[in-house]
């Protein structure tokens, strides 16, 4: 069975997820830890649960979601994986952070790229990649249909959607992608967003004002 632990890190309150199953292998998604105490919290949890990180994944390349990639890559000898269309955002991450008043080291470049429909596997777990541009060109969600779980990054939030006023953003593309690729999932699917609380696909269909 797939299990998820959420950490909320850095001044922008990014949700970092550790996803694992009974094998002990795990994926770290959107490593947002930006200071030693946050790094210690992430490492301490993984050590406590006796997990083995084998994947370092990003839903997209904005600075607040990649700020902890350097730590995680070094700590567990991992390679960063994301959609190729956000590669340029990683290259500019340090500059992005500076624009928001957040100092950071330049994160490592992605070593592997996934695309729409790819399946990412670790342990007995499979996450399918759903590409929904609009918040960023390479924004993706990770879906496990069996467990009815969607890790949505900054695509879909509780009662809201990702902002599209940043470079590479496109509101119409985001809304179209959400409606065509996410709202058709099982309504019971639990959504774990990049910021804020969890929700479900069913609740967002009924209540999200951006999707009416």
C-alpha positions in Angstrom: 0.0 0.0 0.0 1.2 3.5 -0.9 1.8 5.9 1.9 2.4 9.6 1.9 4.0 12.0 4.4 3.7 15.8 3.8 6.2 18.4 4.9 5.7 22.1 4.4 9.0 23.8 3.8 10.6 27.2 3.0 9.2 30.7 3.1 6.8 30.0 0.3 5.2 27.0 2.2 5.9 24.3 -0.4 4.5 20.9 0.2 7.2 18.3 0.0 6.0 14.7 -0.2 7.7 11.4 0.7 5.9 8.5 -1.0 6.7 4.9 -0.1 5.2 1.4 0.1 5.8 -1.8 2.0 9.2 -2.4 0.2 10.7 0.6 1.9 11.7 2.3 -1.4 10.5 5.9 -1.6 10.3 8.9 -3.8 10.9 12.5 -2.7 8.6 14.9 -4.6 9.3 18.6 -4.7 12.2 18.8 -2.2 11.5 22.3 -0.8 13.8 22.2 2.3 15.7 25.5 2.4 17.5 25.5 5.8 19.3 22.9 8.0 16.3 22.3 10.3 14.1 21.5 7.4 16.8 19.2 5.9 17.1 17.5 9.3 13.3 17.0 9.5 13.2 15.3 6.1 16.3 13.1 6.7 15.1 12.2 10.2 11.8 11.0 9.0 13.3 8.9 6.3 15.8 7.4 8.7 13.1 6.8 11.4 10.9 4.9 8.8 14.0 3.1 7.5 13.1 4.1 4.0 15.4 4.0 0.9 15.0 7.0 -1.4 15.4 6.0 -5.0 13.6 8.8 -6.9 13.9 12.6 -6.7 11.0 14.0 -8.7 9.7 17.5 -9.4 6.1 18.5 -10.4 7.7 21.6 -12.0 10.8 23.7 -12.0 9.9 26.9 -10.0 12.5 27.8 -7.4 10.4 27.0 -4.3 10.0 23.4 -5.5 13.6 22.7 -6.4 15.4 24.6 -3.6 16.0 21.4 -1.7 17.1 19.3 -4.7 20.8 19.8 -4.0 20.5 18.6 -0.4 18.4 15.5 -1.4 20.6 14.6 -4.4 23.7 14.7 -2.2 22.2 13.0 0.8 20.8 10.0 -1.0 22.8 10.0 -4.2 19.8 10.8 -6.4 19.3 12.3 -9.8 16.7 15.0 -10.4 13.8 14.0 -12.7 11.2 16.4 -14.2 9.5 17.4 -17.5 12.0 18.7 -20.1 9.9 21.8 -20.7 10.8 23.2 -17.2 14.6 22.7 -17.6 15.1 26.4 -18.3 13.3 27.3 -15.1 15.8 25.3 -13.1 18.7 27.1 -14.8 17.2 30.4 -13.5 16.1 29.1 -10.1 18.6 31.1 -8.1 17.5 34.3 -9.9 13.9 33.5 -9.4 14.4 33.1 -5.7 16.2 36.4 -5.5 13.2 38.1 -7.1 11.2 36.9 -4.1 13.8 37.8 -1.6 14.9 34.2 -1.0 18.6 33.4 -1.2 19.5 29.9 -2.4 22.2 27.9 -4.0 21.8 27.0 -7.7 20.1 23.6 -7.7 21.4 20.7 -9.8 20.3 20.3 -13.3 17.8 17.5 -14.1 19.4 14.3 -15.2 16.3 12.6 -16.4 13.2 13.8 -18.1 9.7 12.3 -18.2 6.8 13.0 -20.5 3.0 12.7 -20.6 2.0 9.1 -20.0 5.3 7.9 -18.6 5.2 5.5 -15.7 7.5 6.1 -12.8 8.1 3.0 -10.6 9.7 2.4 -7.3 9.1 -0.6 -5.0 5.6 -1.8 -5.8 4.4 1.7 -6.7 3.6 3.2 -10.1 3.0 6.9 -10.7 1.7 7.9 -14.1 2.8 11.3 -15.4 0.0 13.7 -16.4 1.4 16.8 -18.2 -0.7 20.0 -17.6 1.1 23.1 -18.7 -0.1 26.6 -17.8 1.3 27.2 -14.4 4.7 26.3 -15.9 5.4 24.8 -19.4 6.5 21.5 -17.9 4.1 21.2 -15.0 3.0 17.7 -14.2 0.8 15.7 -11.8 1.6 12.2 -10.6 -1.3 9.8 -10.5 -1.8 6.4 -8.9 -5.2 5.1 -10.1 -5.3 2.1 -7.8 -4.8 4.1 -4.7 -6.9 7.1 -6.0 -4.1 9.6 -5.3 -3.0 12.6 -7.4 0.1 14.6 -6.5 -0.8 17.8 -8.3 2.0 20.2 -7.8 0.8 23.8 -8.5 -1.7 22.8 -11.1 -4.8 22.3 -8.8 -5.4 23.4 -5.3 -8.2 23.3 -2.7 -10.6 25.8 -4.2 -8.1 27.3 -6.6 -5.7 26.7 -9.5 -2.1 27.5 -10.1 -1.1 31.1 -10.8 -0.3 31.9 -14.4 1.3 35.4 -14.1 4.8 34.0 -14.0 7.0 33.6 -17.1 5.7 30.6 -19.1 2.3 30.8 -17.5 -0.9 30.5 -19.6 -4.3 30.6 -17.9 -6.4 29.1 -20.7 -4.0 26.2 -21.2 -4.0 25.5 -17.5 -7.8 25.4 -17.2 -8.2 23.4 -20.4 -5.6 20.9 -19.1 -7.3 20.5 -15.7 -10.7 20.0 -17.2 -9.5 17.5 -19.9 -7.0 15.5 -17.9 -7.8 15.8 -14.2 -11.5 16.2 -13.8 -12.2 12.9 -15.5 -10.4 11.0 -12.8 -12.3 9.1 -10.1 -14.1 11.8 -8.0 -12.8 10.1 -4.9 -9.2 10.7 -6.0 -7.4 12.5 -3.2 -5.4 15.5 -4.4 -2.1 16.5 -2.7 -1.3 20.0 -4.0 2.0 21.9 -4.0 0.7 24.3 -1.4 -2.1 24.2 1.1 -4.5 21.4 2.2 -5.6 18.3 0.5 -8.8 18.0 -1.5 -10.6 15.6 -3.8 -11.4 15.7 -7.5 -15.1 15.5 -6.7 -14.9 18.5 -4.3 -13.1 20.6 -6.9 -15.6 19.7 -9.6 -18.4 20.9 -7.4 -16.8 23.8 -5.6 -13.8 25.2 -7.4 -14.9 28.6 -8.9 -12.1 28.5 -11.5 -13.5 25.3 -13.0 -17.2 26.2 -13.3 
